[in-house]
Amino acid sequence: MNPFKAFIATMGNKNESFKVDVESIYDISINGLSGAPIDLFDFKGKYIIFVNVASKCGFTPQYKDLQKLHEVYGDVLQVIGVPCNQFGNQEPGNANEIENFCQVNYGVDFLITEKIDVKGKHQHPLYTWLTQKVNNGVKDSSVKWNFQKYLVDPKGNLIDYYFSTTIPMSSKIVKHLKENSYV
């Protein structure tokens, strides 16, 4: 499918609200790319930016800026890439292929999760929390395309989300990090 047509097709998609049975975002279970569990509680006290990523997307070069964000603000921020193949089948790879692609092409050493669904009937609980006000307490959203970003504060509260066109080093994002960084 043409990526533009796929993007337009997702414009009207809204997930039905569903309350995730967790106290906070830190209680949500997700695995790393290797299959080992990631304990989000380990990142309490830091900002977390979740980005649904894909290796065959026009926004894929944002991996470079995500790595820069990770390097510059790593003292106050955890970058977490979340592979997803729901937009134009732009992340068809398995875990090894995704890991190799990220390391070889962009030198990525920030955390990458298992491949998940970020919308629809099989939406992962992490994205149910990120996209639904009933869970995050801030606002409803829907993931429109690859490289949409969700920023969570050090206490586990959603700050905001940013569409794919917002680059990772955008002032919209880094203004929050600069308030608490040594940079």
C-alpha positions in Angstrom: 0.0 0.0 0.0 1.1 3.5 -0.7 2.5 5.0 2.6 0.5 8.2 2.1 -2.7 6.3 1.6 -1.9 4.2 4.6 -1.4 7.3 6.7 -4.7 8.8 5.5 -6.5 5.6 6.3 -5.3 5.8 9.9 -6.6 9.4 10.4 -10.0 8.4 11.6 -9.1 5.3 13.6 -9.9 5.7 17.3 -9.6 2.9 19.8 -12.4 2.2 22.2 -11.4 3.4 25.7 -10.2 0.6 27.8 -8.9 1.0 31.4 -5.6 -0.8 31.8 -5.4 -2.6 35.2 -2.3 -0.9 36.5 -1.5 1.7 39.1 1.0 3.5 36.9 2.9 3.3 33.6 5.7 1.7 35.7 3.5 -1.4 36.2 3.1 -2.2 32.5 5.0 -5.3 31.3 6.9 -5.2 28.0 9.8 -7.2 26.7 13.0 -6.0 25.2 14.0 -6.9 21.6 15.9 -9.9 23.1 12.7 -11.1 24.8 13.9 -10.2 28.3 11.4 -8.3 30.4 11.9 -4.5 30.7 11.1 -3.1 34.2 9.8 0.4 33.5 10.1 1.1 37.2 13.9 1.2 36.7 13.3 4.5 34.9 11.2 6.2 37.6 12.9 9.6 38.2 13.8 10.0 34.5 11.8 11.3 31.6 10.9 8.5 29.2 10.3 9.0 25.5 8.5 6.2 23.7 8.8 6.2 19.9 7.1 3.6 17.6 9.9 2.9 15.1 10.3 1.2 11.7 13.3 0.5 9.5 11.7 1.1 6.1 10.0 4.5 6.7 10.7 8.0 5.4 11.1 9.0 9.1 13.7 6.2 9.8 16.6 8.7 9.7 15.2 10.0 13.0 17.0 7.1 14.6 20.1 9.3 14.4 18.5 12.1 16.4 17.0 9.7 18.9 20.5 8.4 19.5 21.7 12.0 19.9 18.9 12.7 22.3 19.9 9.6 24.3 23.5 10.7 24.4 22.9 14.3 25.2 20.2 13.9 27.8 20.8 10.4 29.0 21.2 11.7 32.6 17.5 12.7 32.7 15.9 10.7 29.8 15.4 7.1 28.8 14.7 6.7 25.0 12.7 3.6 24.2 12.2 2.6 20.6 9.1 0.4 20.0 9.1 -1.5 16.7 5.8 -1.7 15.0 4.8 -3.0 11.6 1.3 -1.5 11.4 2.0 1.4 9.1 2.7 0.4 5.5 4.5 -2.8 6.7 7.6 -0.7 7.3 9.0 -2.9 10.1 8.9 -6.4 8.7 12.1 -7.6 10.3 12.5 -10.0 13.2 14.3 -9.1 16.4 17.8 -9.8 15.1 17.2 -7.9 11.8 15.9 -4.9 13.7 18.8 -4.9 16.2 21.4 -5.2 13.4 19.7 -2.5 11.3 19.6 0.0 14.2 23.2 -0.7 15.3 24.8 -0.8 11.8 23.0 2.1 10.2 22.5 4.5 13.2 24.8 3.3 16.1 21.7 2.9 18.3 22.4 1.8 21.8 19.2 3.0 23.5 16.6 0.5 24.6 14.5 -1.2 21.9 11.4 -3.3 22.8 9.8 -6.3 21.2 7.7 -5.6 18.1 4.2 -4.7 19.2 0.9 -3.3 17.9 0.4 0.4 18.9 -3.2 0.6 17.8 -6.2 -1.6 17.0 -7.6 -4.8 18.5 -4.3 -6.1 19.7 -2.9 -2.8 21.0 -0.2 -3.4 23.6 -1.2 -2.2 27.1 1.7 0.4 27.0 0.0 2.1 24.1 -3.4 1.7 25.6 -2.0 3.7 28.5 -0.2 6.3 26.3 -3.2 6.9 24.0 -6.2 7.0 26.4 -7.0 9.7 28.9 -8.9 7.1 31.0 -5.4 5.6 31.7 -2.9 8.5 31.4 -5.1 11.2 32.9 -4.1 13.8 30.4 -5.5 13.3 26.9 -6.7 10.9 24.2 -4.6 10.4 21.1 -4.1 7.9 18.3 -0.9 6.8 16.7 -1.0 8.2 13.2 2.3 6.9 11.8 5.8 5.6 12.6 8.0 7.7 14.8 5.2 9.3 16.8 6.6 10.2 20.2 5.2 10.1 23.7 7.0 11.9 26.5 6.5 10.9 30.2 7.8 12.9 33.1 10.0 11.5 35.9 6.9 10.8 38.1 5.3 8.7 35.3 2.8 11.3 34.1 2.2 11.8 30.3 3.5 15.2 29.3 2.4 15.2 25.6 2.7 13.4 22.3 4.4 14.6 19.1 3.6 13.5 15.6 6.3 12.0 13.3 7.2 15.3 11.8 8.5 16.6 15.2 12.2 15.7 15.2 13.6 14.2 18.4 15.8 17.2 19.2 12.9 19.6 18.7 12.6 22.4 21.3 9.1 21.1 22.0 10.7 18.0 23.5 14.1 19.2 24.9 12.6 22.2 26.7 11.3 19.7 29.3 14.6 17.9 29.5 16.7 21.1 29.9 14.8 22.0 33.1 16.3 19.0 34.8 19.5 18.3 32.9 23.2 19.1 33.5 23.6 20.0 29.8 
